[in-house]
């Protein structure tokens, strides 16, 4: 064997082996704590299968002007499970952090409304706090978007989420650390 070729092969292997070990190392999930989840529609193991969704709604805001209308389109490619969940987040107390969902994602979108208290949302990679108070709503696009919700206030917080998930998939998928120091 040519000694120069052997050296290049061994050198390349010595670089690839540590990289492959890093690539397969498991990422520690940050788990939900201080949050009680109640299923209003669906359950911890399955949503309600609403089939293929093909919804188009349009409403004239000003019938005199053809371009003044509101519209919404929901179009799924395949069966869809519907969940409606209420999450109650514990407040911050002396020596204890408030409730947190932990870093996670969903296979589909969620429309979240804060019913009581205040929720702070963080997106992995952005790490900017987004604060939502009672009466406010926001959308989590899902589809692998890693995020965390937590109560940073001194009173309990409650959210209700309407979720559309591909049929048969888990509603929530825990993920590793999204932002340093935020759990």
Buried (B, 14 or more C-beta within 10 A) or exposed (E): EEEEEEEEEEEEEEEEEEEEEEEEEEEEBBEBBBBEBEBEBBEEEBBEEBEEBEEEEEEEEEEEEEEEEEEEEEEBEEEBBBBBBBBBBBBBEEEEBBBBBBBBBBBBBBBBBBBBBBBBBBBBEEEEEEEBEBEEEBEBEBEEBBBBBBBBBEEBBBBBBBBBBBBEEEBBBBBEBBBEEBB
